[in-house]
Each structure stands twice: as structure tokens, then as C-alpha cells.
Amino acid sequence: MLHTLYATDGMVVAPHHLAAQAGRDVLRDGGNAIEAMVAAAAAIAVVYPHMNAIGGDGFWLIHEPGREPVAIDACGPAAALADRDFYDGLEAIPTRGPQAALTVAGTVDGWRLALAHAADWSTPLGLPRLLAAAIRHARDGFAVTRGQRTLVRGKFEQLAALPGFAETYLSAGRLPEIGERLHLPRLACTLEALATRGLRDFYEGELADAIGRELARIGSPLRTSDLAGYQAARVAPLELRTRTARVFNLPPPTQGLATLMIIGLFERLGVSRADGFAHVHGLVEATKLAFVSRDQVVSDPRRVPVAPRSLLTPDWLDRAAGEISPATASPWPRDAADGDTIWLGAIDRDGRAVSFIQSVYWEFGSGIVLGDTGIGWQNRGISFSLDPAALNALEPGRKPFHTLNPSLALFDDGRVMPFGTMGGEGQPQTQAAVFSRYALFGQELQQAVTAPRWLLGRTWGDDDTRLKLEARFEPALAEALRAAGHRVEVLDQAYSNTMGHAGALVRRADGVIEGAADPRSDGIVAGL
């Protein structure tokens, strides 16, 4: 049985233990929460390559005591050449390969902007220190996880022939074994270049030239000029007021709106107990309403048809919650999205807190690995439609729809809670499950993360849109949900990766920090 862990001088949680330790060690050396997060983000981009990479996007929520939370959008836009003519003759953008690599990778510039935000918090440790663990793991090698091997094996036919993939992630042409050491020497050199020449080298320097040349050579629409034109941006977060806390998330192009809507709708249902029929049914029905609204609103922030904040007002949520039947499931299904992502949280000794998420979208993203630099590139742009009438129609310079959405709650009693998860469309559902268990029903933090979870919609490589339950739920609950009209599938696993890898930290008003890592992941809580 896992229990909530406690610390007083800082804590980091990540879905891979080496990333959590990299961040914790930066805190031990006097770094702040943002510096710890950059160290953890760089490390996990090396040791968890099936879930994220520096060729992906990222989003930040940053809390500093006495100030309003700050959000950073590090999502890259579609390339200048990525228009419908580029995909002429195709009904949809290919999901893998160079044509799937059509958006700028924004996460590295998000690191830069976050570090600039923290520049006056303390004497900066410097990039060589922050990237040291990532460089070491890439050069000296790291042990392949069960999840990485499973995904390479399961997606082998899709990925093995793509540029750079086999030579990077296979071992002498075969699948590496669990625990076998994998070296990424080209990525180590790239991270060393960033540590030496600065993070903008990814976009404007020698590294950018190498990235742009190879992307063009293999058939991507991205060019060096697309990288040079990109900068991450500070944006105003979305906010939901609950009875006991203010909850924050990212605005479009992320689905942060959906997470906040689910929490707001569910709170209005008056459910009094966790993990029974009313809890699961209520959150599932709130998810359906939130997803329908999300798909009518979330797009490039310059194209949203209505203000997302208008869907978080008490009046709107009151009316929408009134549409939820306490006993009967509303019609379903609808299309759902895959996704592979990592969420990390950090709190330092001064109470600064970070909720951060980084992704390449599908497992291994586009599947390409740039041979000159060792960078795996995202396929986030496949969320664009080639239908010019669609809300998320492809156009050069537009930002794609993002499943990524980190959360952060500020409680009225002084507690601060960064929380989040990976898992595509499961992200809003899992975040609402964790938050409701902890904040509404008083569960211990680790229990809120460990407890059995559910997912409405399609999972990796599966078009099934049923409501999926982990095997630890009582059979009577599954039967009650079926009787209410839900199409239920009980999974074989007691702890399923299908449900994502969640995590949460809470800093209490007395300065004590609580931490919870997901037993479904390879992660830990690392504290001081």
C-alpha cells in the first residue's frame, strides 16, 4: 500500500523516478521550483522517450506566494508550408512520418521563458547544472522501462521504418529488453549544445540550422525559418471558483477548459461519497457535457467562437448541471483522441509551485528521430483537419488543438495543489477524479491518486468508446452503471496504463508538503 509522502524543504513528483530525482537534486543545490522543473523535464525527455521529447510542446502553471498564478503556452504553430496544398490528394494528415511533423516544437522555449520568469527569485544555477542529469542519462545510458518496451513492440510495424527510429530505439536491430541500457549519444550532444549556447539555439542558432535542414530533407514542411519565428508566450490562465478553492488551468488551444468544466459541473450535483455510483456516474456525465462544449470552442486562441470563461460562470454551470440525470446515462459515443504525455509537479522551500506538462502527442510522436541531433518530433499537428470549414482547419501559423492541460488549485485555507496526468482525453477525467476525491471527499492525497479509475472513450490503438473501469471497482458498481445505460467494459488490469499516470503535490499553510505518485507509472515523489 502506497502512502502520502511528506517533506518540508521541497518536493518533485514525476512519472519516472530519475526525472523526480533530477528535480529534487536541483532543489537540494539551492534551485527554485522552476529550475527543478526544467531539470526534471530535460531528464524525462531522455529516459521516457515514448511519452515525450524535446521535439514536443509544453504548458506551465506557476504559483508564487502572494501573486496570481502565471501560465506559459509553449505550443508551436503549423509550419509556413503546412497548408492544404502540401497534403493535396490526402483525406487527412498522415499520423506518422515526416508529414506528421508539421508543427514547431515549443517546449524548449517554454523552459527559457519560465527560467526568465524566475530570474529574480534566486541566483540562477545555470543551464549546465540544470541539464546535467539529462546529459548524463543520454550519454551513459538508462534502463529501458516496461512501458517503453511494450510500446516499441506494439507499434513496431508503424515505427521501425521511419527516419531515425530503429537506429535510436532498437538495440542492434532488435527490441531492447526491460532493464537493458539504452544510449542516446546524439541527444546528449544536443543537450550539451543547449547548455553551452543557450535554449534559443534550438530556434535560432547552429542547432536550429541542423534541425531545419534535416526536417526539410526527410519531407517535413518545417523549416529553420519556422523555428526562428517562434517564441513561447505568457498567457492568462482560466479559473474556476469552487466552494473551497480556486482551480486554474490553461486556455485554448488546450482542453484545460474541459477539466475545469467537469469539476464545476460535478460539484453542483451534491454527491456526498467517493467512488460509488453517484461519483463515477456524475463525473462521466459531466465529462460528456464538457467534451461537447470543448469541441465547439477549443481551437487556436485567435479562432475561439466564444470566450472560454463564459462556460465557467456560476450561471452557465448551474444550467448545464441541471441537464445531468442522477440516474440515467446520456447518449454516447463520440470520437476521442489518443495521447502520450508526462505531467510533473514541483514545490520549493519558499512555497513556489509548478504544474507542468510536456508531450509529443502519440507514443513517440511522429515516430521520426532526427539523425543529426537525436531529437524525436511530435505529431501534434495531426489534430488539424483538412476540411477548411472545420473549427481546427489546417492553416500555416495556426496552433493545433491540445489535449495537454496542467492544473493548480489554491485553497481558501492556504493549501497549494499542483496536479495533473498524462493520457489524452483521459486527462480531464483523471484530474477531476483526483481533485474530487481529495478536495471534496477528504481522501488522503495518495489514496486519491491510487484509487481505481475509469476512462470514457477510446484508448491507445482501440476504437472502442465504452466506459472502461479498472478491475478493482466492485462488480456491483459496474452493474449499476450498466443498468443506468452506460456501455461498460471492465479491464483485466487492477492498475492500467490506460488510465494515465497522475501525480499531485500539496503544500499546506504550515509549510509541510504532501506528495503522491501514480503506481501505474515508473515514477516517485522525491522530497527534501
N, C-alpha and C positions, 0 to 999 in steps of 0.2 A: 504494500500500500504506500503510495506516494503521499507526502505531507507538504504543506506550505513551508517554504524556507524563509528565514528571516536574516536580515543584516542591518547595519546602521550606517555604513560609510559608502554605500553604493552597491548597485546590482545591475546585472545584464542578463537577459534571457534570450535564447536563440534556438532554432531547431537543429543546430549542430553544435556539439559541445566545444569544438575548437574555436568556433566563432564567439561563443559566450565567453570563453576564457581569454580570447584576444581582447575583447572589450573590457573585461574585468581587469586585466593587467594594465591597460591604459589608465583606468581609474586609480589603480594602485600607484602608478607613476605620477599621479597628480593631475591627470587629464580630466576634462569635464565630460558630461553625458554625450555631447555631440562628437567629441573626439573619440570617445569609446565606441560610439555607433559607427563612425567611419572605419575604425579598425575592425569591428565585427563584420560590417558589410563587405569590406575587401576580403576578409578571410573566408566568409561563407561563399563568396563568388568563386573561390578556388575549390573549396572542399565539398561543395554541394552543387556541382555544375549542372545537374539535371533539373534543378529548381530555379537557378538564377545565374547571372553572369554580369560582367561589367559592360557587356553589349546589350543591356536591357534598360528599363526605366525604374524610377523610384519616386516615392512620395514620403514627405515628412510632416509630423506634427510635433512642435517643440513648445514646452511649457517652462517658463521661468517664474519663480515665485514673485507675486506682486504684479505680474504683467499678463496681458491677454495671450492666449496661445497663438503661435505663428505656424503657418502651413507653407510648405515648399512643393511646387509642382515641377518634377524633373521628368516629364514626359516629352519625348521627342515627336516632331511632326513628320508627316509624309514628305518624301523627297520631292524636289522640284520636277523630276522626271516621272514621278509616280502619278500618272493620270490614267484615264480610261483607255487612251490610245496605247499606252505601254502594255496594257493587258488585253489588247484587241483580240477578239476571237475566243476569249475565255468567258465563262459564265460567272466565275468567282476567282478571287485572288488565290493562287496556289498556297496550300497550308505549310509546305516545307520547301526548302531550297532557296536559291538566291532571289527569286521573285517574291518570296515571302519576307525577305529582309528589306522592307521598304520604308521604315521609319528610323529617324535618328535615335541613337541610344542616349538617354538623358541622365542616367543615374550618376555618372561620374561628375557631371557639372552640378548635380544636386548636392553631392558631397562638398564641392567647392563653396557653394552658396551657404550651406549650413555652417561650414567652418568659418566663413566670413561673418556670419551672424554671431558666432561665439568668440570672435577675435578679442573682445574686451572682457571676457569672463575670467581669463587667467592667461598666464604666459603660454603661448601655443607650444605644444610638444613638437610640431613639425611633421611633415609628411613621411620622411624616412622612418620615424618612430611609429606612426600610425599604420603604415603599410608593411611593417617589418614581419609580422606574423604571416600575412598573406603571401609575401615574397618567399618566406622560408618554406611554407607548406607547398607552394608551387614548385620550388626548386628541389627540395629534399624529398618530396612525395608525401602523400597522405593515404590513409587506408580507405578503400572503396567501401561504401555502405551497402547494406542490403537493398535499400531503395534505389540507389544508383544502378546496381547490377540488374535489378528487376526491370527497371525502365529501359535500360540498354537492350536487354534481352527481348522485352516485349515490343519495342519499337525498332528492332534491328533492321527489318526489311525496309522501313521508311527512311532510316537514317544512314545506314552503312555506306551508301554510295555517294552521299552528299559531300561537297568540298570540305576537306579537313577533318571530318568527323571520325573516321576509322583510325587515322593515324594519331588522333588525340586521345580517344577514349577506349580504344581496344589495346590489348597487350599482345604484340606480335601477331596481330590478325585474329585473336580470339577474345571472347568476353573475359574481362578480369574477374577473379573470384572475390567474394566478400572478404574484406580484410587485406587483400593484396594491395601493395603500394603502387600508386599511380603518380607519375611525374608530369608536370606541365611546364617545361623549361621556357617555352616561348612566352607563355603568360607571365612567368616570373620576370623575364626581361622587360615586358611591357609595364608591369607594376613598378619595376625599378626605374624605368623612364619617367613614369608619373611622379614617383617620389623625388626624383632628381630635378626634373624640368617643370613640374607643377601640373595640376589637373587639367588646365586648359590645353596642354599638349595633346590631349585626346581629340581636341576640336580644331586647333589652330597651328599646331607645331609639326615636328617630324613624324610623330605618331599618327596624327591626322592624315598626313600625306600618304603614309603606308596603308592606313585603313581605307582611305578613299580609292587608292589605286587598285587594291585587291577586290574591293566590292565591285568596282566597275569591270574588272577583268572577268569575274565569275558570273556576271549577268544581273547584279542588283541594280536598281535605279538610283541608289545612293551614291553621292559624290563627295569629295572633300569640301566643296562649297556648301553642301548641306550641313556638314559638321560645323564649319566656321560660322554659320549664321545662327547657331543655336545657343541659347542660354536658359538655364533653369530660372524659374520665377517664384517670387514670394506672392502668395495669394491669401485671401481671407477665408478661413475655414467655415464650413457650415456648422451650425449649432442647434442642438435640441435641448429644450429645458424639460427635465423630468421632475418628479416630486422631490428628489433628494440631491440631484446633480445636474450639472451642465455637461452634455456629451458632445464632442467635436469630431468631425471627420472632414474629408477633402471634398471640394466641389467638383462639378464636371471638369474634365472628361471622365472622372472616376465615378463608380457606383456608390460612393460614400453616402449619397442621399438615401439609397435603399436601406443601408444599415440603420441610419437614424430613424427612418420611417417605421421600420419593423419594431424598433424599441419603443417609439412613441405610440404606435398603434396598440402594441401588446399591453403596455402599461394601462391603457384605458379599458381593458377587458376585465379587470378586477380579479384576476387569478390569484389564489392565495397559497398555492403549494407547487413546489418544483417537481418536474419530471413525471407528473401524472398526465391524464388525457387532456385536461384543460390547458396545461402548459404547452405540450407539444402541438396540439391542435391549434391553439391560439397563435403560436408563433408561425406555424405553417400557413395559416390563413392570412396573417399579417404579411408574410413573405409574398404571397400571391399578389396582394394588392400593391405592395411596394414595387415588385418587379414590373407589373403592368405600367405603373406610373413612371418608373425609371426608364423604361424603353420608349416612352413618349417624350422624355425630357433630356436624358443624358447624351451629350454629344460634345464636339468641340465647344469650349465655353463661349465662343462667338456666335454659336448657332442655336443655343438652347431656346426653345419656343416660349417657355415661361420661366420665371425666376424660381430656382430650386427652393429657396427659402419659403416660398408661398406654400409649399407642400409640407412644411414643418410647423406651421402655425397651429395653435390650440384649436381654432375653429375648424380648420381643414382636417386635422387628425381626429377630432371628435366626430365629424360627419362620416369620415371613412371608416372609423372603428365601428360605427353603427351598422355598417354593411356586413360585418362578420357575424355569422351564426355561431353560437356557442356549442352547437351540437352537430352541424352538418357541414361537410366539405363543399367548397365551391368548385366549379368546373376547372379542370386542368387536363392536359399539359400545355406547355408552350416550349419553344426552343430554348436550350440552355447552352452555356459556354463552358469549355474546358479551361484549365489554367494551372500553371505551376509557378510557385511564388515562395518567398520566405518573408516572415514577419519577425522583427526584432524589437526589443524594448530595452531602455537604459534609464537609470536614475543615478545621479551623482550625490556626493555628500552634502551639497548645498541645496538639494531638492529640485534641481533642474531635471526634467523628464523628457524623453523622446519616444515617440511611437513611429516606427519606420517600416516601410515595405519595399521590396525590390524584386523584380521579376523579368523573365524572358517570355512570358505568356505560357505556351505549351511546354511540355517537358523538352528540354534542350532547345526551346525556341524554334527558329527556322531550321535548326539542325546543322547549319554551316558553321565552321570554325575557320577563321582567317589564318592561313598558314604562316604569314609573316609575323603575326602578333599573338596568336593563340586565343583570340577573342571569339567566343561564341556569340551569335547575334540573335536578337529576339525576332518573333513573328507577330508582334502586337498589331501590326498593320492589317492583318487578315480580318480584323473586326470591321474594317471598312467594307461597304457594299459597292459593287459596280453599277448598281441601279442609281441613276442620277437623281431620282425622286426620293431616295431613302434619307432618313434623318442623318445617318452616318455614311453618306455617299463619299467616295474617294475623291479628293481634290488635293493637289500639291499644297503643302503648308498646313493642312488640317491636322489636328490631333485626333488619334483614334479613341474609341470607347475603351475604358479601362476597368477591369474588374478590381484592380488594386484599391484598397481603402483602409488605412490605419486609423484606429480610434484612440481617443483620450478623454477621460472623464475627470471633471473637477467637482468633488462632492462638497456639499454645504458645510460639513464638519471638518474640512481641511484636507481630506484624503485626495491624492492624485493617482489616477489609474491609467497608464498606457496599456492597451490591449489590442490584439489582432490575431490574424491567422492567414495561412495560405489556403488555396482551394477554389479559385474561380468563383462561380456563383455560390459556392458554399460559404464564402467569406462573410456576407451579411448575416446568414443564418447562424453560423457558429458564433460570431461576435454577439449576436442578440441572445443566444443560449447562455454563453459565459456571463454576459453582463446581467441578465435577468436572474440567474442563479446566485450570483454574488451580491448584486445591488438590491434586488427586490426581495429575494428569499433568504438572504443571510447565510448562504453556504460559504464554507471556507474556500479560499481562493483556489487552492489546488484541486479541491473537490469539484469546483465549478468547471475546471478545465478537463479533469479526468472523466467526469460522469459521461454516461453513454450519450451519443449524439445522433442526429438524423440529417438527411440531405434530401431536399425536394429537387428533383430534376436529374439531368444526365450526368454521368460520371465519366472518367477517363476512358476513352475508347468504347463507350457504351451509349447507345441512343435511347435507352430505357429512361422514361421520365417519371417512374414511380417514386413514392416516398420511401426512402431507404433508411432502415433502422439498424443500428449496431445490435449484435446478438445479446447484449447484456440487459436490454429492456425486458420487462416482464411480458410473457406471452399474452396476458390479458390486455395489456396496453395495445399491442398490435391488433388484437381482435376488436377492441373498442374503436380504433382508428378505421379499420375496415368497415365496421358497422356504420360509421359516420359518413362513408363514401370515399375515403382515401384509398388509393391503389397502393398497397403496402408491400414492400419486399424486405424481409429480414435477412441481413447479410450473415455470412458464415463467421465473420471475424468479430471477436469481442472488442478489439481496438483496430479500427480500419483506417488506412491511409486515405480512403475515400472522403473521410470527414475532415481532412486538413490537419495542419499542425498549428495549434493555437498556443498562445502564451499570454501572460499578464503579470504586471507588477503593480503594487500599491504602496505608496508612501503615506504613512499616517501622519497626523499633526504632531505627534511626539518624535518624529524623525525616523522611526523604525520602518524598514522596507520589507514588504512581503513579496514573494515570487513564486510563480507556478509555470512549469514547463510541461509540454504535452508528452505523455507516454507513447503516443503514436509516432513520435519523431525520434531523431538521434540527438535531441537537444538536452540542455540542462539550464538551471539557474546558477549563475556564478556571482557570489557576493563578497563584500569586504566587511 
